[in-house]
């Protein structure tokens, strides 16, 4: 038996949790992620390896990645295919399965990447790939681009992920205890499971009972990530019939996924025993979006070791040994001397400043208060809220503030691209008064530099459209406080003037308010001018106390070790 065969035989001895995600960020140079969803998936897998959980992951290979971002002199984003070689990071497996797409047999193969932990644990990640000589040129392209193409392309990808993924695990001999769908992209796996639990028709009177829904529901866990309606994939049934065919009778599919459209979120909701949102508030918002379903909440986290800068790793190793696998030790942050904490922060800040100089030529000062804002560039994130009253912002921040931006807009999101261009324009208008940079091609490595190197992490989403938001959690692992709208995780992590600061009023609404921009920008300016800047420049001792609070109150809890323990006890072993 080959080495691969022996390894898989060992892997299949134990019943597994199968974690399905359209995107997974396991390595900065493996561009199979676009942003928060994929990076969270990677953190989930890393914590599963650390905790030695019996988990395997399934995703798509996407040989052209999401895209490489360029921004021209006018601030307009352009996109290029990412060139990378899967063979440099993973190995192709001797297993192939077939899925039916547009009436054709499409061959799917899998590549293996193993996430190894220093604890001795590991998690295999199977990357599904249709780029095989047996397939047509169009079918070879199905797994080329993450979130590329049109609706038909997306549906084809989701067939490969969901149906192909279950078939691949079955072909490799895995016994699966639970199938965890990370967002609705993977929910077509439920159709494959329905067919595996199909009862002989002669044993029942009602045709709907031919498919054993209860057994499928008992096997499935579903995490929904978006309160934005457009984030829930829907496909017209004429497209479904043409692309996917009749995997189960159309009447049964309509009963499960919606009468007018195949709604992948509805399909998952109807065939899952345990459903959760990714923060307490998001659970409430999801419950209001989908009344009649029981939706729990497990607040997201981040992988502590991955999202801590080298400067803080060395500090924690000295004063909080064992922190990487026991992030609850962060509550003992008071052991760290103030001057050591500040030195670590300044090390991370100078590292970011050097990177900014190298990539943009901009000269940032380590002595000037630096704000970071880096995330997907889309309208509801309101990256330009800080500039709503430009004269006022200039008066508050001239000579006192530096701004670091980063983030990609989806290639079809013209409003997101316009947002980036607006920030470029503000950069020119404020030149010589407030330094602003926009770092290109945001990825995991750049993210770590920014979240650890700024003084405050800014987040300004339109409430209640932020499901969770994990970048602010990464900042807290590096002693960086959040200055954020009370939405997503920050509702749970915020203690005003202690762990950071809120923007706007308490989080009561379930739909966006019409006056949100005016209301939130006014509060942002007031707190920045009257509270945050005076504290930073005039009270180093109090600022360091707040840095400790961010670590000891936020980082200790908002990590994927805590998150995964909750998934185990509340979702996986039920």
C-alpha angles and dihedrals in degrees: 000000000000122000090251092050091050091049093050091047088056091047094052095054092086128055109252143209106233111213113198121194131161089221133026127182104207097149134013092237096047098081098202093122135069104192145305099356094053095041090050089051090053091049090049091055093045091053091046088055092047091049092043093235117171095247134142124187132215125197143139125278097222098191092196092047122212097301142285110250125223125177119201128217091272092055096253118144120230127184134222132183114262114238116212138144116233091198089067091065109023144019130244115240127224093241129102132177133185130232126184116240122171088346094304130113108244117195118222125195130185135228121204124225117173121209106212124199128206085233089068095255124124140187123204115222116201115206112200117219134184096184094115132132090239090066129074119255091258093050092046087058095056093094096038106096131032110233090349129138128021135307092284090055091049092051091050090052092049091051089054092046100044107029096026092046094055091046091050094052089047092049090052091052102249121158107211123208096184136005110216113200110203097205127337095286089089099045096104085079086079090066091055089049091049090057091048089054095043114139123216107269094228090065095064140049100210115064091212089065092060087089110062100226095173094060090049093048091051089056099048138084120182128196116192116201109182136067088184111103093217089059092070111086116233128178129189112243094238087060090046091052092050098043105030103020121207105321087163126003111292092235090057092046091051090050090054103036107027136289100252103029138019097250107192093200091054090047090054093045092053095048102041130088096198121039125175143178121218101246134020092256092046090053089056093046091048090050089055091048093050108031116189095040125098106236119183128192131234109174115227125246139187131239103263099209094047095050100044117095121237089251093058094039089060090047094049092045089057100044106020106035112191093027095129094066096026105044089169084080087077087085086076092061089121087080090073114090114241094239092052091051092050093046090054090050093050090048090056091043094052090047089056092046091053090051091049090051092048095049103034109014090235116143111223122183122228088215096060122088107257126204123198127206117171127153142101110322105236132135101254091056087067097209090174098052089106089065098049090110100029097181092051093047090049091052092049098043109030107129091352106071138055123188130209118192132180138158144113128249117216108259090246096044102098092173090054091050090049089053091057090048091051091055089051088053092050088049089060095042092052096041112141092018108056120015113225128178131180110204115213129231099017112213140153095282094050090045092057091050092052101041091050099038104051126080097226133018113224123206122174110170122161104255131275094011097089106092095191117317115212103192091082090054089056090053092055091057086064097045093259115142124222125239100190150146109262099257136112116000095348091074086065098037100043124104107166113245090357109069095010140297138293126228114215132352131320115299105257104130125093094195130042116274121234093228095048098113095051094042096046097043091052091054091044093055094044095051093042093052102035104033119012103043095044090049093049096047100035109031114043091163094058091043091056090048088057091048088055090049091052089054098039099041103029111025093045090061109025097069133110094244089067090040094052093047088056092049089052096051099036104032115013104047098036 
